[in-house]
Amino acid sequence: MITSPLGFETYSWSNGVTDANTITVTEGGNFNLVVTTLEGCGGISNVVSVIDITGDAPTIEIDGDLNLCDGGDIAMTASEAASWVWSTGEETQTIVVSSSGTYSVSTVDICFNANDSEQYTVVVYDSPVGPPMLTASATELMGPASVTLAATGGDNIQWYDSEFDGNLLAAGSSYETEIIETSTTFWASSSHITSGELVAGGEMEIQTGGQYHSNSNRWLEFDAYEDMLLGSVTVYANGAYERTFELIDNSDNVLASTTIFVEDGENILDLNFEVPAGDNYGLRSTTDDPQLWREGTDSELSYPYPLGSIGSITQSTAGPSFSYYYFFYNWQVEPLPIACESDRISIVIILDNIEGCTISFACNYDPEATIDDGSCEFICEGCTDGVACNYDPSANVDDSSCEYFSCAGCTDVETCNYNSSSTIDDGSCLYPEQYYDCFSNCINDIDSDGVCDDLEILGCTDDGSCNYNLLATEDDDSCEYETCAGCQYEFACNYDPDATISDNDSCEFGTCPGCSDSTACNFNPTVSEDDGSCLHLDECGICGGSGFPDGGCDCDGNTLDECGICGGSGFPDGGCDCDGNTLDECGVCGGDGTTCPGCTDSAACNYDMNASSEDGSCLYFDECGECGGEGVLEGDCDCDGNVLDATGICGGDCTDDYDGDGVCDELEVYGCTYPDAMNFDSLATADDGSCLYDDVSSDCPSDIDGDGTVTTQDLLSFLSFFGEICE
């Protein structure tokens, strides 16, 4: 229940309740209140946040394996609550479990909601009584040799080269070592293995409806209801050669793999694949052309095939639509065995009477040798430069092997990357940033705020203040809260949109004009007069908005496409209209391809042999060889757009031929052009009236050019001398 003071004229709660100073809250959320007085003054309350605690069931975090070996334990930790009660009666958040049983926890939260967790079953398995006893065929050797180690007093013996982790060397009660060339320690442990019932499943033998198959892209899928061991399967092979088999998960990740030489015929494959509980595992052969027997659609199959109560072969990857069964028959599976291992115990083999060089100043001195074998060498080749990385103080003959890189590095102890093994400085030293150490920690930070004392920026660090300084790292008590305080109630006359600190006690109501239209989206119930500022929601729901953008058809700015759909994409992909039709082979939208228009005249240059109807589009070669061309254009003399020049040559460059004699004026050669004249000029192209003849007393004195006829040419010859002054 949330309550406000009495005495106000109106109450308006954020959850819609009005005319009440108290509301009852039944779910989480943020709540506040707007009130007005009889005089019209208004105010807004602070926000009250209510958190809904639903009382979820507790969870348990388990540190360890629910399968315990005798003598081991696991920790169980419950989720946060006000109180806990475990099925064991313990009332702590964490319990330690070391015995078989079913465990759960009941909790009560701060709202007194009580809930119970999921139950977890812990099983404790037998452990071996202790580590085995170890013996050796010999524990002291006079020289390099192999020994036989034996373990008694335990089962499932395993041999290691280390007390913890290390490498597994062998399994079994006896182990013949490799040649021992130095004193060596061996370790062994025993294990008690608890196995479940071995069950068989899948198709048990081949049927006549199958065949040898070459496809390795299909396989069987199966589910594991609990952790299990896939021990073996049977396959039937056509041909003897190596084949690879894989266990995969539902993402095709390979979980286990083995390659086995498979003989021709029936074969039992020892896989020993450990399968965690899960769905959609696959068992497949990845060999190209595996030639393994597969049941086909004529075989009688019955999916799913149960694997006892711990799993099921569900189908093949060919899917339920094709009834195939791939390769693997007579599955032998069992719950994953639980192995409890003892501590490891050691046995030491000591190597005595080791032959070698026993002279200490020899190049090949062997400090472990006890018998000198005459192998000592005294000419010692190596690097004799004391500065080199591979300097050999025992070398007395330099063999040019000196190198200066492997020991190069930073030799300055004050740096972040100082290398104590480096003897040659290579200029790679890295120094810390000023005021910081090599780990980017402040050298001086008295207030431990992560900002070095030398880099502190003083200022106001309260982000709720008026003068908050985002860059300040240290508060200097300068914060102030008045210059940014103001009325934050938007309907108040003195509403301050820039105010960041609420001072709603200063709000004034009823003394200023505003929007008094209750239907407007900016209606102010506290104004005294309307000032014409009322706004209304546009078609996009925006107060005072302008509606659809220019040219748009909706509030998102979309436009009509060519099909008249707002925001549509127009013609469908590949379509030629809004109905989804496409162009047929005739280029007709929605056509059936039987009425292809085009040119049907085979003499035309655009003849269309596929056209079924003449559309008047036929074109023919013009005199220029262009299909549908216009030929030589008017005024041109050829297809290249040339024109006749003054001498009548197409494309010529003569601009003037005044006398029309076919010789361009600028190329004319003047002289006597009459062959019978005394001064005939064979190079002259235009007669200049200069011809001279023997008989000057012609019967026809007007025949100036002497051709026996008075013609225009005689006149032109005469006029060519017009205006000359005779001397």
C-alpha positions in Angstrom: 0.0 0.0 0.0 1.3 3.5 -1.0 -0.2 6.5 0.8 0.1 10.3 0.2 -1.0 13.1 2.6 -4.7 14.2 2.7 -6.0 17.7 1.9 -5.5 17.9 -1.9 -8.4 18.6 -4.3 -7.4 16.0 -6.9 -5.2 12.9 -6.9 -4.0 11.2 -10.1 -1.8 8.1 -9.7 0.5 6.8 -12.5 -1.4 3.5 -12.5 -4.6 5.3 -13.4 -6.2 5.5 -10.0 -7.8 8.9 -9.2 -9.5 10.7 -6.3 -7.8 8.6 -3.7 -4.7 9.3 -1.5 -3.9 5.6 -1.2 -3.4 2.8 -3.7 -2.8 -0.9 -3.2 0.0 -2.4 -5.4 -0.1 -6.1 -6.3 2.8 -6.2 -8.8 6.2 -4.6 -9.3 6.7 -1.2 -11.0 7.4 2.5 -10.6 4.6 4.6 -9.1 4.1 8.4 -8.6 1.3 10.9 -8.0 0.1 14.3 -9.4 -2.0 16.4 -7.1 -3.7 19.8 -7.3 -5.1 22.1 -4.6 -8.4 23.9 -4.5 -6.7 27.0 -5.7 -5.4 25.2 -8.8 -1.8 24.7 -7.7 -0.3 21.3 -8.7 2.6 19.1 -7.7 4.2 15.8 -8.6 5.5 13.3 -6.1 8.7 11.3 -6.0 8.8 7.9 -7.7 8.3 4.8 -5.5 9.9 1.6 -7.0 8.2 -1.7 -6.0 10.1 -5.0 -6.6 8.1 -8.1 -7.1 9.8 -11.1 -5.5 8.2 -14.2 -7.1 9.8 -17.0 -5.1 11.6 -19.0 -7.8 12.7 -22.5 -7.0 16.3 -22.7 -5.7 19.1 -24.0 -7.8 22.1 -26.2 -6.7 25.7 -25.7 -7.9 27.7 -28.9 -7.8 31.5 -28.9 -7.4 32.5 -32.3 -8.5 31.0 -35.5 -10.0 27.8 -37.1 -8.7 29.6 -40.5 -9.2 31.9 -40.6 -6.2 34.8 -43.0 -5.4 34.8 -44.2 -1.8 36.7 -41.7 0.3 35.9 -38.7 -2.0 33.4 -35.9 -1.6 31.7 -33.1 -3.5 30.3 -29.7 -2.5 26.7 -28.7 -3.1 25.9 -24.9 -2.9 22.3 -23.5 -3.0 21.3 -20.2 -4.6 20.8 -17.1 -2.5 17.8 -17.2 0.0 16.9 -16.1 3.5 17.2 -19.6 4.8 18.1 -23.1 3.7 17.1 -26.6 4.9 18.8 -29.5 3.1 17.4 -33.0 2.8 20.2 -34.0 5.2 18.8 -31.6 7.8 21.7 -29.2 7.4 20.8 -25.4 7.4 23.9 -23.9 5.6 24.1 -22.6 2.1 26.8 -25.2 1.2 27.1 -28.9 2.3 29.8 -31.5 1.7 28.5 -34.9 0.5 30.5 -38.1 0.8 27.8 -40.9 0.8 25.3 -42.2 -1.6 21.8 -40.7 -1.5 19.4 -38.2 -3.0 20.0 -34.6 -2.1 17.8 -31.4 -2.4 17.3 -28.1 -0.6 14.3 -26.2 0.6 14.5 -22.4 0.8 12.5 -19.4 2.2 13.1 -16.0 0.6 12.7 -12.6 2.2 9.0 -12.6 1.3 8.5 -15.9 3.0 8.1 -17.7 -0.3 9.0 -21.4 0.2 10.3 -23.6 -2.6 12.1 -26.9 -3.2 15.0 -27.5 -5.5 15.6 -30.3 -8.1 16.8 -33.6 -6.6 20.3 -34.9 -7.3 21.4 -38.5 -6.8 24.9 -39.3 -5.6 26.4 -42.8 -6.0 29.5 -43.9 -4.1 31.5 -46.6 -5.8 34.0 -49.0 -4.3 37.7 -47.9 -4.4 40.7 -50.3 -4.4 42.0 -51.3 -1.0 45.2 -49.5 -1.7 48.0 -49.2 -4.2 49.7 -52.4 -5.5 53.0 -53.8 -4.4 55.8 -53.4 -6.9 58.8 -55.6 -7.7 61.4 -55.5 -10.5 63.6 -58.1 -12.2 66.5 -55.9 -11.1 66.6 -52.6 -9.2 70.3 -52.0 -9.7 71.8 -52.2 -13.2 75.5 -52.4 -14.0 74.8 -50.8 -17.4 72.0 -49.7 -19.7 69.4 -52.5 -19.9 65.6 -53.2 -19.8 63.9 -54.6 -16.6 60.5 -56.3 -16.0 58.3 -54.6 -13.5 55.5 -56.5 -11.7 52.5 -55.4 -9.6 50.6 -57.5 -7.1 47.7 -56.9 -4.7 45.5 -54.9 -7.1 43.5 -55.0 -10.3 43.6 -52.9 -13.5 47.2 -51.9 -13.0 48.5 -48.8 -14.9 52.1 -47.7 -15.2 53.2 -44.0 -15.3 56.3 -41.9 -15.5 55.1 -39.5 -12.8 53.3 -39.5 -9.5 50.6 -37.1 -10.8 49.4 -36.7 -14.4 52.4 -37.6 -16.6 52.3 -40.2 -19.4 50.6 -43.6 -19.3 53.4 -46.1 -20.1 51.6 -49.4 -20.0 48.6 -51.3 -18.5 48.7 -54.7 -16.9 50.3 -56.5 -13.9 53.7 -56.6 -15.6 55.6 -54.1 -17.7 58.9 -54.6 -19.6 60.6 -51.2 -19.8 62.5 -49.6 -22.6 66.4 -49.6 -22.3 67.2 -47.7 -19.1 70.2 -45.4 -19.6 70.0 -43.5 -16.3 68.5 -44.1 -12.9 64.7 -43.9 -13.3 61.5 -43.9 -11.1 58.4 -45.7 -12.3 54.9 -45.3 -10.8 51.9 -47.6 -10.8 48.3 -47.6 -9.5 45.4 -50.1 -9.3 41.7 -49.3 -10.0 38.4 -50.8 -9.1 36.1 -50.6 -12.1 32.3 -50.8 -11.7 30.6 -51.8 -14.9 26.9 -52.0 -15.8 25.0 -54.6 -17.7 26.2 -55.2 -21.3 23.2 -55.0 -23.7 22.9 -55.6 -27.5 20.9 -53.6 -30.0 20.3 -52.6 -33.6 19.9 -55.0 -36.5 21.5 -58.3 -35.5 22.3 -59.8 -38.9 22.2 -58.8 -42.6 19.1 -59.3 -44.8 18.8 -60.2 -48.5 17.3 -56.8 -49.2 20.6 -55.0 -48.7 23.9 -54.6 -50.6 27.5 -53.6 -50.3 27.5 -49.9 -50.4 30.0 -47.2 -51.7 28.4 -44.1 -50.1 30.1 -42.8 -47.0 27.9 -39.7 -46.8 25.1 -41.5 -44.8 25.2 -43.0 -41.3 23.1 -44.1 -38.3 21.9 -41.7 -35.7 21.3 -42.5 -32.0 20.5 -41.1 -28.6 22.3 -41.8 -25.3 20.0 -41.5 -22.3 23.0 -41.6 -19.9 26.8 -41.8 -20.2 27.6 -45.0 -21.9 30.4 -47.1 -23.5 29.9 -48.2 -27.2 32.1 -51.3 -26.9 31.8 -53.0 -30.3 29.7 -53.3 -33.5 29.7 -55.9 -36.3 30.2 -55.0 -40.0 30.2 -57.1 -43.2 32.9 -56.0 -45.7 33.5 -56.6 -49.4 37.3 -56.5 -49.6 40.1 -56.4 -47.0 41.6 -52.9 -46.3 41.7 -50.2 -43.7 38.6 -48.3 -42.9 38.0 -45.3 -40.6 35.1 -45.0 -38.2 34.0 -41.9 -36.3 31.6 -40.9 -33.4 30.2 -37.5 -34.1 27.8 -35.1 -32.2 24.8 -33.4 -33.7 27.0 -30.6 -35.0 29.3 -33.0 -36.9 32.1 -32.5 -34.4 34.3 -35.7 -34.2 34.3 -37.0 -30.6 36.2 -40.2 -31.2 37.8 -41.9 -34.2 39.6 -45.2 -35.0 41.1 -46.8 -38.2 40.9 -50.5 -38.3 42.1 -53.1 -40.9 38.8 -54.8 -41.8 39.0 -58.2 -43.3 36.7 -59.4 -46.0 33.4 -60.7 -44.6 32.1 -60.5 -41.0 34.1 -58.4 -38.6 33.6 -57.4 -34.9 35.0 -53.8 -34.4 36.3 -53.0 -30.9 35.5 -49.3 -30.7 35.3 -48.5 -27.0 33.8 -45.1 -27.7 32.8 -43.1 -24.6 29.4 -41.4 -25.3 28.1 -38.7 -22.9 24.4 -38.5 -22.4 22.8 -36.6 -25.3 20.8 -36.7 -28.5 21.5 -37.1 -32.3 24.9 -38.7 -32.2 26.2 -40.3 -35.4 28.3 -43.4 -36.1 29.8 -43.4 -39.5 32.6 -44.6 -41.8 34.5 -41.8 -43.5 36.4 -44.1 -45.9 35.7 -43.4 -49.6 33.9 -46.4 -51.1 33.7 -48.3 -47.8 32.1 -51.4 -49.4 30.2 -52.3 -46.2 26.7 -54.0 -46.1 23.8 -51.6 -45.9 20.1 -52.6 -45.6 17.9 -51.1 -48.4 14.2 -50.3 -49.0 13.5 -54.0 -49.5 14.8 -54.9 -46.0 12.4 -55.2 -43.1 13.6 -52.5 -40.6 12.1 -51.3 -37.4 13.3 -47.9 -36.1 13.9 -47.0 -33.3 16.2 -49.8 -32.1 16.4 -49.8 -28.3 19.9 -50.1 -26.7 18.6 -51.6 -23.5 17.4 -48.7 -21.3 20.4 -46.5 -21.9 20.0 -45.5 -25.6 18.3 -45.9 -28.9 19.2 -46.0 -32.6 16.7 -43.5 -34.0 17.2 -43.4 -37.8 19.7 -43.1 -40.6 20.6 -39.7 -42.1 18.7 -40.7 -45.2 15.7 -39.8 -43.1 12.4 -41.4 -42.4 11.4 -41.1 -46.1 14.0 -43.7 -47.1 14.2 -46.9 -45.1 18.0 -47.6 -45.0 20.2 -49.1 -42.3 23.9 -48.3 -42.6 26.7 -50.7 -41.9 26.7 -51.3 -38.1 25.1 -54.5 -36.6 24.8 -56.0 -33.1 25.8 -53.0 -31.1 27.3 -53.9 -27.7 26.8 -51.1 -25.2 26.9 -50.6 -21.4 26.7 -47.8 -18.9 30.0 -46.0 -18.8 32.2 -47.9 -16.3 33.2 -46.0 -13.2 36.9 -46.3 -12.4 38.2 -45.5 -8.9 42.0 -45.3 -8.9 44.3 -45.7 -5.9 47.3 -43.5 -5.1 50.3 -44.2 -7.3 53.3 -46.0 -5.7 56.9 -45.9 -7.0 59.8 -48.1 -7.7 63.3 -46.8 -8.5 65.8 -48.5 -10.9 69.4 -47.5 -10.2 72.0 -47.7 -12.9 75.6 -48.5 -11.6 78.9 -49.1 -13.3 78.2 -46.7 -16.1 81.0 -46.6 -18.7 82.2 -43.3 -20.1 84.9 -40.6 -19.8 85.9 -40.1 -16.2 88.6 -37.4 -16.8 87.1 -34.1 -15.6 89.0 -31.8 -18.0 88.2 -33.9 -21.1 85.7 -32.4 -23.6 83.3 -35.4 -23.1 83.6 -35.8 -19.4 80.6 -37.8 -18.0 80.0 -37.1 -14.3 77.7 -40.2 -14.1 80.3 -42.5 -15.5 82.0 -44.9 -13.0 84.2 -46.8 -15.4 86.5 -45.1 -17.8 86.0 -46.5 -21.3 88.9 -44.7 -23.0 86.5 -42.4 -24.9 87.9 -39.1 -23.5 88.5 -36.4 -26.1 90.8 -33.4 -25.4 90.5 -31.4 -28.6 87.3 -29.5 -27.8 85.7 -27.6 -30.7 83.1 -25.0 -30.0 82.5 -21.2 -29.6 85.4 -19.5 -27.9 84.0 -15.9 -27.9 83.0 -15.1 -24.4 80.4 -12.6 -25.6 78.5 -15.1 -27.8 75.3 -16.7 -26.6 76.8 -20.2 -27.1 80.2 -19.6 -25.6 81.7 -22.9 -24.5 84.3 -22.4 -21.7 85.5 -25.9 -22.3 86.2 -25.3 -26.0 89.9 -24.9 -27.0 89.3 -24.8 -30.8 86.9 -22.3 -32.3 84.6 -24.0 -34.8 82.9 -20.8 -36.2 79.6 -21.8 -34.5 79.3 -18.6 -32.4 75.9 -17.0 -32.5 74.6 -13.8 -30.9 70.8 -14.0 -31.2 69.4 -16.6 -28.8 70.7 -14.7 -25.7 69.8 -11.2 -27.0 67.1 -9.3 -25.1 66.5 -6.6 -22.6 69.3 -6.4 -20.0 68.0 -3.3 -18.0 66.7 -4.5 -14.7 64.5 -1.4 -14.4 62.4 -2.3 -17.4 59.2 -4.3 -17.7 60.7 -7.0 -20.0 64.0 -7.5 -18.3 65.4 -10.9 -19.2 67.8 -12.2 -16.7 69.1 -14.8 -19.1 70.0 -12.2 -21.8 73.6 -11.2 -22.0 73.4 -9.1 -25.1 71.0 -6.0 -25.1 69.0 -5.8 -28.3 67.3 -2.5 -27.7 63.9 -4.2 -27.0 63.5 -2.8 -23.4 60.0 -1.6 -22.5 59.6 1.0 -19.8 56.4 1.6 -17.7 54.3 4.7 -18.4 55.0 7.6 -16.1 53.4 7.2 -12.6 52.6 3.5 -13.3 54.4 0.2 -12.7 54.8 -2.5 -15.3 51.4 -3.9 -14.5 49.6 -0.5 -15.1 49.1 0.0 -11.4 49.7 3.4 -9.9 52.9 3.8 -8.0 51.2 6.4 -5.7 47.5 6.1 -5.1 46.9 7.1 -1.5 43.1 6.9 -1.8 43.2 3.6 -3.8 40.7 4.9 -6.4 42.7 3.6 -9.3 43.8 7.2 -10.3 47.4 8.0 -9.6 47.9 10.8 -7.2 49.8 12.8 -9.8 46.9 12.5 -12.2 44.0 13.3 -9.9 41.6 16.0 -11.3 39.8 17.9 -8.5 36.2 18.9 -9.0 32.6 17.9 -8.2 32.0 14.2 -8.7 28.3 14.0 -7.8 26.4 13.5 -11.1 23.3 14.8 -9.4 24.8 18.2 -8.8 24.6 21.3 -11.1 28.4 21.5 -11.5 29.2 17.9 -12.0 32.6 17.5 -13.6 32.7 14.3 -15.8 36.5 14.5 -15.8 37.0 15.0 -12.1 38.5 12.0 -10.3 38.6 13.5 -6.8 35.8 15.4 -5.1 36.8 18.8 -3.7 33.5 19.6 -1.9 32.6 22.2 -4.6 29.3 20.6 -5.6 26.3 23.0 -5.7 22.6 22.2 -6.3 20.8 25.5 -6.8 21.7 26.9 -10.2 20.2 24.0 -12.1 17.2 23.5 -9.8 13.7 24.4 -11.1 10.1 23.4 -11.7 10.1 20.1 -13.6 6.3 19.8 -13.9 5.6 20.5 -17.6 2.1 22.0 -17.0 3.4 24.6 -14.6 3.7 28.2 -15.8 7.3 28.4 -14.7 8.2 24.9 -16.1 12.0 24.8 -16.6 13.0 22.2 -19.3 16.6 22.7 -18.5 16.3 22.0 -14.8 18.1 18.8 -13.7 17.2 19.0 -10.0 13.5 19.0 -9.1 12.3 22.1 -7.2 8.6 21.5 -7.7 7.7 23.5 -4.6 8.4 26.5 -6.8 5.9 25.5 -9.5 3.3 28.1 -10.4 -0.1 27.2 -11.8 -3.1 29.2 -13.2 -1.2 32.4 -13.9 -0.2 31.8 -17.5 -2.0 31.1 -20.8 -1.7 27.9 -22.7 -3.8 25.2 -24.4 -7.2 24.7 -22.7 -8.7 22.3 -25.3 -9.0 18.9 -23.5 -8.9 17.1 -26.8 -5.5 18.6 -27.7 -2.4 16.6 -27.2 -0.7 19.5 -25.4 -3.7 20.2 -23.2 -2.7 21.9 -19.9 -5.4 21.6 -17.2 -3.7 24.4 -15.1 -3.8 27.3 -17.6 -6.1 30.3 -17.0 -6.7 31.2 -20.7 -6.2 29.7 -24.1 -3.4 31.2 -26.1 -4.0 29.4 -29.4 -1.1 27.0 -28.9 -3.2 23.8 -29.0 -1.9 21.0 -31.0 -3.5 17.7 -32.2 -2.2 14.3 -33.1 -1.5 13.9 -36.8 -2.2 10.7 -38.6 1.2 9.4 -37.4 0.3 10.0 -33.7 2.8 12.9 -33.4 1.6 15.9 -31.4 1.5 18.8 -33.8 3.1 16.7 -36.5 2.6 17.3 -40.3 1.4 13.7 -41.0 2.8 11.7 -43.9 6.2 13.1 -45.2 5.9 14.9 -48.6 5.3 12.3 -51.3 4.9 9.5 -48.7 2.1 7.2 -48.2 2.7 6.3 -44.5 4.4 7.5 -41.4 7.6 5.7 -42.2 8.2 7.7 -45.4 7.4 4.9 -47.8 6.0 5.8 -51.2 3.6 4.1 -53.6 5.3 1.7 -55.9 4.4 1.2 -59.6 1.6 -1.2 -58.4 0.1 1.4 -56.1 1.2 -0.4 -52.9 2.6 1.7 -50.1 6.1 0.7 -49.4 5.9 -2.1 -52.0 8.8 -3.3 -54.1 7.0 -2.9 -57.5 6.9 -5.6 -60.0 7.8 -9.0 -58.5 11.4 -10.2 -59.2 11.5 -11.2 -62.9 8.0 -10.0 -63.5 6.8 -7.5 -66.1 3.6 -6.3 -64.3 1.9 -6.2 -60.9 0.2 -9.5 -61.5 3.5 -11.4 -61.5 3.4 -12.1 -65.3 6.7 -12.5 -67.1 7.8 -11.8 -70.6 7.3 -14.7 -72.9 9.9 -15.6 -75.6 8.2 -13.1 -77.9 8.8 -10.3 -75.4 5.0 -10.1 -74.6 4.2 -9.5 -70.9 1.9 -12.4 -69.9 2.0 -13.8 -73.4 1.9 -17.5 -74.2 4.8 -17.4 -76.7 2.6 -18.2 -79.8 2.1 -14.7 -81.3 5.5 -13.3 -81.7 5.4 -10.1 -83.8 8.3 -9.1 -86.0 9.6 -8.8 -89.6 8.5 -11.8 -91.8 10.2 -10.6 -95.1 13.3 -12.8 -95.6 14.8 -10.2 -97.8 14.8 -7.7 -94.9 18.0 -7.2 -93.0 16.1 -7.6 -89.7 14.2 -10.7 -90.8 13.0 -12.6 -87.7 12.6 -16.3 -88.4 10.7 -16.7 -85.1 8.1 -14.1 -85.9 4.6 -15.4 -86.6 3.0 -12.1 -87.5 4.2 -9.1 -89.5 4.4 -5.9 -87.5 5.7 -3.6 -90.2 9.1 -3.4 -88.6 11.1 -4.7 -91.7 14.2 -2.8 -92.6 16.5 -3.0 -95.7 20.1 -2.3 -96.5 20.6 1.2 -98.0 23.3 2.1 -100.5 25.7 2.4 -97.7 25.1 -1.1 -96.4 23.4 0.1 -93.2 20.3 -1.8 -92.1 17.4 0.6 -92.2 19.7 3.5 -93.0 18.8 6.6 -95.0 21.5 6.2 -97.7 23.6 9.1 -98.9 22.1 12.2 -97.2 20.8 15.1 -99.3 23.8 17.3 -100.2 26.3 14.6 -99.6 28.2 12.8 -102.3 29.0 9.6 -100.5 28.2 7.5 -97.3 30.9 9.2 -95.3 29.1 12.6 -95.4 31.5 14.2 -97.9 30.3 16.8 -100.4 31.5 17.9 -103.9 34.1 20.6 -103.9 34.4 23.5 -106.5 35.9 21.2 -109.0 33.3 18.5 -108.7 35.5 16.1 -106.7 33.6 14.2 -103.9 35.4 15.0 -100.6 37.8 17.4 -102.4 39.2 20.5 -100.7 38.9 23.1 -103.6 36.7 26.0 -102.6 36.8 28.1 -105.9 37.0 27.3 -109.7 35.9 30.5 -111.3 36.4 29.4 -114.9 34.9 26.0 -114.3 37.8 24.3 -115.9 38.2 21.7 -113.1 41.4 23.3 -111.8 41.1 25.0 -108.4 41.7 28.7 -108.7 44.7 28.7 -106.3 46.3 26.0 -108.5 45.7 27.7 -111.9 48.9 28.3 -114.1 48.3 31.1 -116.5 49.8 31.1 -120.0 49.1 30.3 -123.6 47.0 27.1 -123.8 46.7 26.8 -127.6 49.0 24.3 -129.1 49.2 26.0 -132.5 50.4 29.2 -130.9 54.1 30.1 -131.1 54.3 30.4 -127.3 52.1 27.5 -126.3 52.7 26.5 -122.6 51.9 22.9 -121.9 51.9 23.5 -118.2 49.3 26.4 -118.4 45.8 25.5 -117.2 44.2 28.9 -117.9 44.8 31.0 -121.0 45.8 34.5 -120.3 45.5 35.8 -124.0 49.3 35.8 -124.5 49.3 33.4 -127.5 51.3 34.6 -130.6 50.9 33.3 -134.1 52.9 33.6 -137.4 50.1 35.1 -139.4 49.0 38.2 -137.7 46.8 39.3 -140.7 43.9 36.9 -140.1 40.7 37.2 -142.1 39.0 37.0 -138.7 40.6 39.5 -136.4 38.1 38.9 -133.7 39.2 35.2 -133.5 41.7 36.1 -130.7 42.5 32.5 -129.8 42.9 31.6 -133.5 40.7 28.6 -133.3 38.8 29.7 -136.5 35.7 30.6 -134.5 34.7 33.7 -132.6 33.4 32.4 -129.3 32.9 33.5 -125.7 36.5 32.4 -125.0 37.7 35.1 -127.4 35.7 37.7 -125.5 37.1 36.4 -122.2 40.6 36.6 -123.6 40.0 40.1 -124.7 38.6 41.2 -121.4 41.6 39.7 -119.5 43.6 42.6 -120.9 41.0 45.1 -120.1 42.4 48.2 -118.3 46.1 47.5 -119.2 48.1 50.5 -120.2 49.9 50.0 -123.5 53.4 51.5 -123.9 
